[in-house]
Amino acid sequence: MNGDPLAALRDIYLPSPPPWWPPAPGWWLLAGVLLMCLIWLAVLQYRRWRAFAPIRAAKELLAKLFSSDAADDVVAHQCNEILKRLLVVALNKENLGPESGEAWLHALDRIAGGNDFSQGSGRALGTARFAPNQSIDRAGLRASVIKLLSQVKPDLGYRGRYD
């Protein structure tokens, strides 16, 4: 007989490691929650993109208007029309619909957070646009309107009632 009884034993076989697929139920749950969060964020981003569409369109129209060689009174009238359509129709600020003259300029100042319309180059959008042979500061008016458009925020639909 063999003097070493351990020599007759076979090697120990380790069990195979657990497979990585399919994952445990907790990982499925985590993946589901993450997927739902991604879908929710995508929906919010799409709503935001759609809500800002009128502002983007107004910026494009105003860029074309200010780059054209139209007369100053035409620029003032069309700029005023674009702003009125944006604010009243697209952004549902119906209280601004009947505004004109100084009240309209002060409303634009409140939105823009300055006094560019009531005291600056934005005065061309008030009753001054009806004056014969008027001359406007296009660069100043363009800067005022761009500042106004940067301050305009649409209703995104997911804010609270009292925001």
C-alpha positions as CSV (number, residue, x, y, z in Angstrom):
1,M,0.0,0.0,0.0
2,N,0.8,3.5,-0.5
3,G,2.1,5.2,2.6
4,D,0.4,8.6,1.8
5,P,-3.4,8.3,1.9
6,L,-3.8,12.0,0.7
7,A,-2.1,11.1,-2.6
8,A,-5.1,9.1,-3.7
9,L,-7.5,12.1,-3.3
10,R,-8.6,14.0,-6.4
11,D,-8.2,17.8,-6.7
12,I,-10.9,20.1,-5.4
13,Y,-13.0,21.6,-8.2
14,L,-14.3,25.1,-7.6
15,P,-17.9,25.8,-8.6
16,S,-18.4,27.8,-11.7
17,P,-18.8,31.5,-11.1
18,P,-22.4,32.8,-11.3
19,P,-23.3,34.1,-14.8
20,W,-23.6,37.8,-15.3
21,W,-26.7,37.3,-17.4
22,P,-29.6,37.4,-16.6
23,P,-29.1,40.0,-13.9
24,A,-30.7,39.8,-10.5
25,P,-34.3,41.2,-10.1
26,G,-32.9,44.3,-8.4
27,W,-30.9,45.2,-11.4
28,W,-34.0,44.9,-13.6
29,L,-35.8,47.2,-11.2
30,L,-33.0,49.7,-11.3
31,A,-32.9,49.6,-15.1
32,G,-36.6,50.1,-15.3
33,V,-36.5,53.1,-13.0
34,L,-33.6,54.7,-15.0
35,L,-35.5,54.1,-18.2
36,M,-38.6,55.8,-16.9
37,C,-36.5,58.8,-15.7
38,L,-34.8,59.1,-19.1
39,I,-38.2,59.0,-20.8
40,W,-39.6,61.6,-18.4
41,L,-36.6,63.9,-19.0
42,A,-36.9,63.5,-22.8
43,V,-40.6,64.5,-22.6
44,L,-39.7,67.5,-20.5
45,Q,-37.0,68.5,-22.9
46,Y,-39.4,68.1,-25.9
47,R,-42.0,70.3,-24.1
48,R,-39.4,72.9,-23.5
49,W,-38.2,72.8,-27.1
50,R,-41.8,73.2,-28.3
51,A,-42.6,76.0,-25.8
52,F,-39.6,78.0,-27.1
53,A,-40.5,77.5,-30.8
54,P,-42.4,80.9,-31.0
55,I,-39.4,82.7,-29.5
56,R,-37.0,81.1,-32.0
57,A,-39.4,82.0,-34.8
58,A,-39.6,85.6,-33.7
59,K,-35.8,85.8,-33.5
60,E,-35.5,84.5,-37.0
61,L,-38.2,87.0,-38.3
62,L,-36.5,89.9,-36.5
63,A,-33.1,88.9,-37.8
64,K,-34.4,89.0,-41.4
65,L,-36.2,92.3,-40.7
66,F,-33.2,94.0,-39.3
67,S,-30.9,92.7,-42.1
68,S,-33.3,93.9,-44.8
69,D,-33.1,97.3,-46.4
70,A,-36.7,98.2,-45.6
71,A,-37.6,101.8,-44.6
72,D,-37.4,102.7,-40.9
73,D,-41.1,103.0,-40.5
74,V,-41.6,99.6,-42.0
75,V,-39.0,98.1,-39.6
76,A,-40.7,99.8,-36.6
77,H,-44.2,98.6,-37.7
78,Q,-43.1,95.0,-38.4
79,C,-41.0,94.7,-35.3
80,N,-43.9,95.9,-33.2
81,E,-46.2,93.4,-35.0
82,I,-43.8,90.5,-34.4
83,L,-43.5,91.4,-30.7
84,K,-47.2,91.8,-30.3
85,R,-47.9,88.5,-32.0
86,L,-45.3,86.7,-29.9
87,L,-46.5,88.0,-26.6
88,V,-50.2,88.0,-27.1
89,V,-50.9,85.1,-29.4
90,A,-48.0,82.7,-28.9
91,L,-47.2,83.3,-25.2
92,N,-50.8,83.9,-24.1
93,K,-50.3,87.3,-22.5
94,E,-53.7,88.6,-23.5
95,N,-53.5,91.6,-21.2
96,L,-51.0,93.1,-23.6
97,G,-53.3,92.9,-26.6
98,P,-55.0,96.3,-26.2
99,E,-51.9,98.0,-25.1
100,S,-50.4,100.7,-27.3
101,G,-48.3,103.9,-27.0
102,E,-46.7,104.6,-23.7
103,A,-48.5,101.7,-21.9
104,W,-47.1,99.2,-24.5
105,L,-43.6,100.6,-24.1
106,H,-43.8,100.3,-20.3
107,A,-45.1,96.8,-20.6
108,L,-42.1,95.9,-22.8
109,D,-39.8,97.5,-20.3
110,R,-41.3,95.4,-17.5
111,I,-40.7,92.2,-19.6
112,A,-37.2,93.3,-20.6
113,G,-36.2,94.4,-17.1
114,G,-35.0,97.9,-18.1
115,N,-36.1,101.1,-19.7
116,D,-34.9,100.7,-23.3
117,F,-38.4,101.0,-24.7
118,S,-39.8,103.9,-22.7
119,Q,-36.6,106.0,-22.7
120,G,-34.2,104.4,-25.2
121,S,-34.1,103.4,-28.8
122,G,-37.1,101.2,-28.3
123,R,-39.4,104.3,-28.3
124,A,-39.7,103.7,-32.0
125,L,-42.2,101.0,-31.2
126,G,-44.6,103.5,-29.6
127,T,-46.5,106.3,-31.2
128,A,-43.2,107.6,-32.8
129,R,-43.6,105.0,-35.5
130,F,-46.5,106.9,-36.9
131,A,-44.5,110.1,-37.3
132,P,-43.7,111.1,-40.9
133,N,-40.1,110.7,-42.0
134,Q,-39.0,109.1,-38.8
135,S,-35.5,107.8,-38.3
136,I,-34.8,105.0,-35.9
137,D,-31.6,103.7,-34.4
138,R,-31.7,100.2,-35.8
139,A,-28.8,98.9,-33.9
140,G,-30.2,100.1,-30.6
141,L,-33.7,98.9,-31.4
142,R,-32.2,95.5,-32.4
143,A,-30.3,95.3,-29.1
144,S,-33.4,96.2,-27.1
145,V,-35.5,93.6,-28.8
146,I,-32.8,90.9,-28.4
147,K,-32.6,91.8,-24.7
148,L,-36.4,91.5,-24.5
149,L,-36.5,88.2,-26.2
150,S,-33.8,86.8,-23.9
151,Q,-36.1,87.7,-20.9
152,V,-39.3,86.2,-22.3
153,K,-40.1,82.8,-20.9
154,P,-43.0,80.7,-22.1
155,D,-45.2,78.6,-19.8
156,L,-43.6,75.2,-19.8
157,G,-46.6,73.4,-18.4
158,Y,-44.8,71.7,-15.5
159,R,-44.3,74.5,-13.1
160,G,-46.6,75.0,-10.1
161,R,-49.7,77.1,-10.2
162,Y,-48.2,80.0,-8.3
163,D,-44.9,80.4,-10.1
